[in-house]
């Protein structure tokens, strides 16, 4: 194994599945695995086993086989009365707790984005710049770990509530299509849908300003931004201000799950949202019946025995609250949070390349978290004493070996565990 993560004590026992839903088919880069797999197991197992004491499982474990994550669950070992008491506390105060959750997550992400990863060109007039860089690397790990803990705080309860509503519907209506259930729960103001809604708003603004045809004529986002920034037309300048204003946080989304550094993000490739914007300018937004969920809910309620309708609406209300979290936690953690985090890691890669430790900034992904710390200590010491790094040759050889190994693993399927 090229990156020493904690491994399950008994990988030969129990049921293990390969997690392609979250991680895809390719083997993990070493650094990705430290910010995903190891943190996931810690945070998820905590809420399963030690916080909620879930009746379904006491926690998770992951084994990396040729770079691919295989996961398992352990049998429940519940502490008496903990689950009922904790679950009731959350369910009775869901809205207030979720509002606080969102506030805390945004604060974590904003703190992460502010971590300094820069050095002065000459003499350090402000003092302790190398210390701040090391501190930032340590803080980045801790802030990312806090995000994972926030990620799982509501998640298992949210899925439980969703499943209760799902089973209620299926008990009375076994043939009810699954999309009916999701449509009853969906709400248009869920933040996960805001990136698309913001593009719809920008398209409508372009029509109002009379610049829709001009926007659609640009071949890419960079060309549009450069032209509008230099334009003397106040309408074009106004539209560009709106475009720039929505980039954070609504363009901080991944084209994949958000778990991996190499997935394309809108903010790193503005042609992705710009292409969709041009499509909206040409075709207009897809008009969905926003009342369909309510119509479906009333229809199912009317078909139920009268004595069950009140229960149905209680389940529906609780499931809609849970559904909001299930949808939004993905945006705030995996997309916004991890995009900010991976962009910050790239800043460290750029710094290490500038210090002469790495050959190129993207080589940082082939290191473990601890090796990045060692690389920073080496590079920063060489920066301070003006002699340059001392251990870069060994590190570069290690990276070259891992590149070759990763390419080999990517071309083959993992053996069975």
C-alpha positions in Angstrom: 0.0 0.0 0.0 1.5 3.3 -1.0 -0.3 5.4 1.6 -0.6 4.2 5.2 -4.2 4.7 6.2 -5.8 2.9 9.1 -7.0 -0.5 7.8 -9.8 -2.7 9.2 -8.6 -5.2 11.7 -10.4 -8.1 10.0 -10.8 -7.3 6.3 -11.4 -11.0 5.5 -14.6 -11.1 7.6 -18.1 -9.6 7.0 -19.6 -8.0 3.9 -17.5 -5.5 2.0 -18.5 -3.5 -1.0 -16.5 -1.4 -3.4 -17.7 2.3 -3.0 -17.9 3.5 -6.6 -20.8 5.8 -5.8 -18.6 8.2 -3.9 -15.2 7.5 -5.4 -15.7 6.3 -8.9 -13.6 3.7 -10.6 -10.1 5.1 -10.4 -7.7 4.5 -7.5 -7.4 7.3 -5.0 -4.5 9.7 -4.9 -2.7 9.5 -1.6 -3.6 13.0 -0.4 -7.3 12.6 -1.5 -7.5 9.5 0.7 -6.4 11.4 3.8 -9.1 14.1 3.4 -11.9 11.6 2.5 -11.6 8.0 3.6 -9.9 8.3 7.0 -12.1 11.3 8.0 -15.3 9.7 6.8 -14.7 6.6 8.9 -14.0 8.6 12.0 -16.9 11.0 11.8 -19.5 8.5 10.5 -18.5 5.9 13.1 -18.7 8.5 15.9 -22.4 9.4 15.1 -23.3 5.7 14.5 -21.6 4.3 17.6 -20.9 6.9 20.2 -23.3 9.8 19.7 -26.7 8.5 18.5 -25.9 4.9 19.1 -27.8 3.9 16.0 -29.8 0.7 16.1 -28.6 -0.2 12.6 -24.8 -0.1 13.0 -22.0 0.8 15.3 -19.8 2.3 12.6 -17.9 1.9 9.4 -14.5 0.8 8.2 -12.6 1.1 4.9 -9.9 -1.1 3.3 -8.0 0.3 0.3 -7.3 -2.5 -2.2 -5.0 -1.3 -5.0 -6.1 2.2 -4.3 -9.9 1.5 -4.4 -12.0 1.9 -1.2 -14.0 -1.1 0.0 -16.3 -0.3 2.9 -18.1 -2.3 5.5 -20.5 -1.8 8.5 -20.2 -3.2 12.0 -23.1 -4.7 13.9 -24.9 -2.3 16.3 -23.9 -2.2 19.9 -26.4 0.3 21.3 -26.1 2.1 24.6 -29.4 1.9 26.5 -31.9 4.7 25.7 -29.3 6.9 23.9 -30.8 6.7 20.4 -34.3 7.5 21.4 -33.3 10.4 23.6 -30.9 11.9 21.1 -33.1 11.4 18.1 -36.1 13.0 19.9 -34.0 16.0 20.8 -33.1 16.5 17.1 -36.5 15.8 15.7 -38.2 18.2 18.2 -35.7 21.0 17.4 -34.9 20.2 13.8 -35.3 23.7 12.3 -33.3 25.5 14.9 -30.6 22.9 15.0 -30.3 22.9 11.2 -30.1 26.7 11.0 -27.3 26.6 13.5 -25.7 23.7 11.5 -25.7 25.8 8.3 -24.2 28.8 10.2 -21.4 26.7 11.6 -20.6 25.0 8.3 -20.4 28.3 6.4 -18.1 29.7 9.2 -15.8 26.7 8.9 -15.5 27.1 5.1 -14.9 30.8 5.4 -12.1 30.2 7.9 -10.6 27.6 5.6 -10.6 30.1 2.7 -8.7 32.7 4.7 -5.8 30.4 5.7 -2.6 32.2 4.6 -0.3 30.2 2.3 2.1 32.9 1.2 5.6 34.2 1.9 7.1 37.6 1.3 9.6 38.0 -1.5 12.3 39.6 0.6 12.7 40.2 4.3 9.6 39.2 6.4 8.4 42.6 7.8 5.3 41.1 9.5 7.0 38.3 11.3 6.7 34.5 11.5 5.4 34.0 7.9 6.8 30.4 7.9 5.0 29.6 11.2 1.7 30.9 9.7 2.1 28.6 6.7 2.7 25.5 8.9 -0.2 26.6 11.1 -2.4 26.8 8.0 -1.6 23.3 7.0 -2.4 21.9 10.4 -5.6 24.1 10.6 -6.7 22.9 7.1 -6.7 19.3 8.3 -8.7 20.2 11.4 -11.2 22.4 9.7 -11.8 19.7 7.0 -12.3 17.1 9.8 -14.8 19.4 11.4 -16.7 19.6 8.1 -16.9 15.8 8.0 -18.3 15.8 11.6 -20.9 18.4 10.5 -21.6 16.3 7.4 -22.7 13.3 9.4 -24.4 15.1 12.3 -27.9 15.0 10.8 -27.4 12.6 8.0 -28.4 9.2 9.4 -31.4 10.7 11.1 -32.4 12.4 7.8 -32.2 9.1 6.0 -34.2 7.4 8.7 -37.0 10.0 8.5 -37.0 9.7 4.7 -37.2 5.9 4.9 -40.2 6.1 7.4 -42.1 8.3 4.9 -41.1 6.0 2.0 -42.2 2.9 3.8 -45.5 4.6 4.9 -46.3 5.3 1.2 -45.2 1.9 0.0 -47.3 0.2 2.7 -50.5 1.7 1.4 -49.5 2.2 -2.2 -47.0 -0.6 -3.2 -47.0 0.5 -6.8 -46.3 4.2 -6.1 -43.4 5.2 -8.3 -40.3 6.5 -6.4 -40.3 9.7 -8.3 -43.7 10.6 -6.8 -42.2 10.4 -3.4 -39.2 12.6 -4.2 -41.6 15.1 -5.9 -43.7 15.3 -2.8 -40.6 16.2 -0.8 -38.8 18.5 -3.2 -38.9 22.3 -2.5 -37.8 24.9 -5.0 -35.9 27.0 -2.5 -33.5 24.3 -1.6 -30.0 25.7 -1.8 -28.7 22.8 -3.9 -30.7 24.2 -6.8 -29.5 27.7 -6.4 -26.6 27.5 -9.0 -29.2 26.7 -11.7 -31.6 29.3 -10.4 -28.9 31.9 -10.4 -28.1 31.1 -14.0 -31.7 31.4 -14.9 -31.8 34.8 -13.1 -28.7 36.0 -15.0 -30.2 34.9 -18.3 -33.4 36.9 -17.5 -31.3 39.9 -16.5 -29.5 39.7 -19.8 -32.8 39.8 -21.7 -34.0 42.7 -19.6 -30.8 44.7 -20.3 -31.0 43.8 -24.0 -27.6 42.1 -24.1 -28.7 38.5 -24.5 -27.6 38.2 -28.1 -24.3 39.7 -27.4 -23.7 37.3 -24.5 -24.7 34.3 -26.6 -22.1 35.3 -29.3 -19.1 34.8 -27.0 -17.3 31.4 -27.4 -16.2 31.1 -23.8 -16.4 32.7 -20.4 -12.9 34.3 -20.4 -13.7 36.1 -23.6 -16.9 37.4 -22.2 -15.4 38.6 -18.9 -12.5 40.3 -20.7 -14.8 42.1 -23.1 -17.4 43.2 -20.5 -14.7 44.3 -18.1 -13.3 46.6 -20.7 -16.7 47.7 -22.0 -18.0 51.3 -21.6 -21.6 50.0 -21.8 -23.1 50.3 -18.2 -25.5 47.5 -19.0 -22.6 45.1 -19.7 -20.7 46.2 -16.7 -23.8 45.7 -14.5 -24.4 42.2 -15.8 -20.7 41.3 -15.2 -21.0 42.5 -11.6 -23.9 40.2 -11.1 -22.1 37.3 -12.7 -19.1 37.8 -10.4 -21.3 38.2 -7.4 -22.8 34.8 -7.7 -19.5 32.9 -8.2 -19.2 32.5 -4.4 -20.8 30.3 -3.3 -23.0 29.2 -6.2 -20.2 28.3 -8.6 -18.3 26.3 -6.0 -19.9 23.0 -7.2 -18.3 19.9 -8.6 -19.3 18.0 -11.7 -18.8 14.8 -9.7 -19.5 13.9 -6.1 -17.2 16.6 -4.8 -15.0 14.1 -2.9 -12.0 14.1 -5.3 -9.5 16.9 -6.2 -9.5 16.1 -10.0 -13.2 16.5 -10.5 -14.0 19.7 -12.5 -15.5 22.5 -10.5 -17.5 25.4 -12.0 -15.3 28.0 -10.4 -12.2 26.4 -12.0 -13.8 26.1 -15.4 -16.3 28.9 -15.9 -17.1 27.6 -19.3 -19.3 25.0 -17.6 -21.8 27.5 -16.2 -21.3 29.8 -19.1 -22.3 27.1 -21.6 -25.4 26.3 -19.6 -26.2 30.1 -19.5 -26.0 30.2 -23.3 -28.4 27.3 -23.5 -30.8 29.2 -21.2 -30.5 32.3 -23.4 -31.4 30.1 -26.4 -34.1 27.8 -25.0 -35.2 29.5 -21.8 -35.5 27.7 -18.4 -37.3 24.4 -18.2 -40.6 25.1 -16.6 -41.5 22.6 -13.9 -44.8 22.6 -12.2 -43.9 23.9 -8.8 -47.3 22.8 -7.4 -47.0 19.2 -8.5 -45.6 18.0 -5.2 -48.6 19.5 -3.4 -51.0 18.1 -5.9 -49.5 14.6 -5.5 -49.5 14.9 -1.7 -53.2 15.8 -1.7 -54.0 13.0 -4.1 -52.3 10.3 -2.0 -53.8 11.7 1.2 -57.3 11.6 -0.3 -56.8 7.9 -1.2 -55.9 7.0 2.4 -58.4 6.0 5.0 -59.4 9.2 6.9 -57.9 8.0 10.1 -54.4 7.8 8.5 -54.4 11.2 6.8 -53.2 13.1 9.8 -50.3 10.6 10.2 -49.5 11.0 6.5 -49.1 14.8 6.8 -47.0 14.5 9.9 -44.7 12.1 8.1 -44.7 14.4 5.0 -43.8 17.5 7.1 -40.9 15.7 8.9 -39.7 14.1 5.6 -39.6 17.5 3.8 -37.4 18.9 6.6 -35.1 15.9 6.4 -35.0 16.1 2.6 -33.9 19.7 2.7 -30.9 18.6 4.8 -30.1 15.6 2.7 -30.0 17.7 -0.4 -28.3 20.8 1.1 -25.6 19.0 3.2 -24.1 17.8 -0.1 -23.9 21.3 -1.5 -22.4 22.9 1.6 -19.9 20.2 2.5 -19.0 18.1 -0.6 -19.3 20.9 -3.1 -18.7 24.3 -1.5 -16.5 23.1 1.4 -14.4 20.6 -0.4 -13.9 22.9 -3.4 -12.6 25.6 -1.1 -10.4 23.0 0.6 -8.9 21.5 -2.6 -8.2 25.0 -4.0 -6.4 25.7 -0.7 -4.3 22.5 -1.1 -3.4 23.7 -4.6 -2.0 26.9 -3.0 0.3 24.7 -0.9 1.3 22.8 -4.0 2.2 26.0 -5.7 4.2 27.2 -2.7 6.2 23.9 -2.5 6.9 24.1 -6.2 8.1 27.7 -5.8 10.3 26.7 -2.9 11.9 24.0 -5.1 10.6 21.0 -3.1 8.2 19.8 -5.8 8.9 19.7 -9.5 5.3 20.8 -10.2 2.5 21.9 -8.0 0.2 19.0 -8.9 2.8 16.6 -7.4 1.3 17.4 -4.0 -1.5 14.9 -4.6 1.0 12.0 -4.5 2.1 12.8 -1.0 0.4 11.8 2.3 -0.7 14.5 4.7 2.3 14.0 6.9 4.7 14.1 4.0 3.3 17.5 3.0 4.1 18.7 6.5 7.6 17.4 6.2 8.0 19.0 2.7 6.8 22.3 4.1 9.3 22.1 7.0 12.1 21.3 4.6 11.2 24.0 2.0 10.5 26.7 4.6 13.8 26.0 6.4 15.6 26.3 3.1 13.7 29.6 2.5 14.7 30.9 5.9 18.4 30.1 5.6 18.5 31.1 1.9 20.0 27.7 0.8 17.0 26.0 -0.7 15.4 22.6 0.2 17.6 19.7 1.3 15.3 16.6 0.9 13.6 17.4 -2.4 15.5 14.7 -4.4 14.3 11.9 -2.2 10.7 13.3 -2.2 10.7 13.6 -6.0 11.9 10.0 -6.4 9.1 8.9 -4.1 6.5 10.8 -6.1 7.8 9.3 -9.4 7.4 5.8 -8.0 3.9 6.6 -6.9 3.0 8.0 -10.2 4.0 4.8 -11.9 2.2 2.7 -9.4 -1.0 4.8 -9.6 -0.9 4.4 -13.4 -0.4 0.7 -13.1 -3.3 0.4 -10.6 -5.6 2.6 -12.8 -5.2 0.1 -15.7 -6.2 -2.9 -13.7 -9.1 -4.0 -11.5 -8.5 -4.6 -7.8 -8.1 -8.2 -6.6 -10.9 -9.5 -4.3 -10.4 -8.9 -0.6 
